[in-house]
Amino acid sequence: MHTLRVTPAEFVEQFGRARVSAILRTDSQRKAAEAMSAALRGGMKIVEFTLTIPGAYELIAEFSAREGVLVGAGTVLEVEQARRAVEAGASFLVSPVVDEAVIAAAAALGVAAMPGTHTPTEMFRAHRAGAQLCKLFPAPAGGPAWLRSVLGPLPFLKVVPTNGIDVDNLDQWFAAGAWAGGFVASLFGADVDAGNWSAIEARARAIVERAATPT
């Protein structure tokens, strides 16, 4: 079994320092590898491959072997998927929903859990179940102001918007209290299918540089 380089607490701390991650969903294993390599060249250090990508476990194994890169599995819906992802080298598990069985599996496997949440109740439920992070998905209509309101009475939550965040508004999300941000379409977009790796690299660099600037 792959030996994890970070504990869940260490991952949360490193994610909070990096502040951004690259999240990829595509129907081609080759394009996934090329696109994520471009994101790494742009400075991304935390990456996520959704399990809907062909060869996702192979991609997790390949990229988790790269120095200084933390790799996660996305769209984890079953305990068996969680086990296979961690065996491949995943340091964190992401879901689009709150599923206590998957959160418990992440804990048993020694990795961080980031279930998908959209309401304060779902966030607190995920927290109570042991999730270290809450993925905010999809983006609420109120955007950063909505998150600020939620964190008022629930300041202990570590919330990561993965939808509706881009290079132009990431400052607002961080100012509202987001722990970090996950970039999907705003990083990759149509350039994955077009094979425009230089454009992805440039966007990744812009996101990383903007995130490194204090808000």
N, C-alpha and C positions, 0 to 999 in steps of 0.2 A: 504493500500500500504506500502511496505517496506520503512522504513526511512533510507535514505542513510547516511553513517557515514562520507563520504568525499565529498567535492565539486570537480568539474572537475580540478580546479587549485590545490587543495590538492592532488588529485590522481596523477597528473603529477609530482608534487614535490616528493611524496613518491616513485613513480616508478623510478624517477631519482636517489633517494637515494639507493633503493634496487638494481637497475640496471638489474635485471633479473626477468623473469616470466616463469611459467610452463604452456605450452599449450598442451591440450590433445584432441585427436580425436580417438575414438574407437567405436565399434559397440555393446558394452556391458555396461549397466549402472552400474552393480556391479563391473566390472573390472575398470571402470572409477573412481568409488569411492575409490577403493583399491589403484589404481595407484596414484591418486592425494593425498591421505592420506600419501603415501610413500614419495611423493615430499615434503609435508609439514614437515614430520619428518626430512627430509634432510635440512630444513631451508628455503624453498620457502615461501614467504609471499603474492605474487601476482600470481593468477592462472586464467586460462581461460578454460572454457568448450565450445567446439564448439557445435552449435545447431544441428549438425548432430548426436550427441550422443543420443541414446534412453534415455528418462527421463532427458534431459539436464536441463530443468527448475527446476526440483526437485533437481538436483545436485547443481545448483546455489543457491537455497534456503538453502539446507543443509550446504554447505560450507561457505556461507556468514554469517551464524549464528555463525561460529567459531571465537573466539577471535583473533584479530590481522591479519585476512586474508582478502584481497581484492579480490573479484571475478568478472570476466568479462565474457561476452558472445561472442563467436566467430562465424564466418560465418553468421553474421547478414545481411540479404539481403532485408528484408521487414520491414516497419514501425511497423506492428503488432508484429513481432518478437522482435523488440526493446522494445516495450511497455511491452510485457510479461516478457522479461528478466529483465527489471528494476523492475517490480512488484515482481519478484522472489528474487531480491536482488542484481542484477548486478550493479557494480560501474563504469563499462566502457564497451563500445561496439566496437567490432572489425569486420571489413569486409575484404574480399579478394580484393575488388574493391572500387573505389571512387563512392559513390552514395549520391548526395546532399540531397535526401529525408531522408536517414538514418542519415546523419550528423545533419540535422535539427531536426530530432526526438530526437537524443541524447541531443541536446541543450534544447529542450522543456522539456525533462524528467529530466534534471539536472545532466547528467552524461557525462563523457569524451568520445570522439569519436576517433577511430584509424582506418581509412580506409586503405585499401591496395593500395600501390603505387609502381611504378617501374621506373618512369622517373621524371626528374625535373619538367616537365609540370604538371604531375599528382600530385606531391607533392604540388606545388604551388596552384593548383586548390583546393586540399583538404584544405589547409591552408586558402585560401580565403573563402571557404564555412563554416569555423568555426571549423575545426578539430584541436584538441590540439596536436595530435601526428600523425605521418605518419608511418604506417607499411610498411617496405621494403620487398616486396614479388613479385616474387621469388628473390633469391639472384642474383645480377648482376655478370656478368663474371669477372668484375674488382675487386669485393669484397670490402674490406675496402678502397682501393685506389680510387675506384669509388665514394664511399660515401664522402671521403675527397674532391674530385673535386666538387661534387654537393654543399657541404656546404660552399665552397669558396664564391660564390656569393649569397648563400641563408643561411646564418649562423643562422637565426632565426628559422629554421625548427628543430623540435624534431623528429628524425628518429629512428625507432626501427626495426632492422633486425630480422626477425622471420624464416629465412631460410638461411642455409649456415653458421650459427654461432654455435660454440661448445666450450667446455671447453679449447681446445687448441688454438683457434684463437680469443676468446672474447677480449683479451687484444688489439689486432690489431683493432678490430671494435671500441672499446671505444677510443683508441688513435686517430682514424679517425674522431671521433665526434659523434658516436652513443649515443643517450640519454639513451637507455637501450637495452636489447636483450631478445627475446622470444625464448624459447627452446622447440622444439617439438620432432622430431625423435632422436636428439642428447641427449635427456633426457630420453624419454620413450622407443622408439624403439620396438623391438620384445618382450621385457620383459613384456609388458602389456598382450599380449596373453598367454605368458608362465607363468604368475603369479609370476614372480620373483621380488617381491616387494623390497627385500633388495638391489638388484642391482640398482633399480630406486632411492631408498633412498641414496645410496652411490654416485651416479652420481649427484643428486641434491646437496648433501653436497659439492662435489668437485666444482661444478659450483658456488654455493653461496660463498664459501671460496675464490675462484679465483676472483670473481667479487668484493669482499671486499678489495682486495689488490690493492693499487694505481698503475696506469699504468705509 
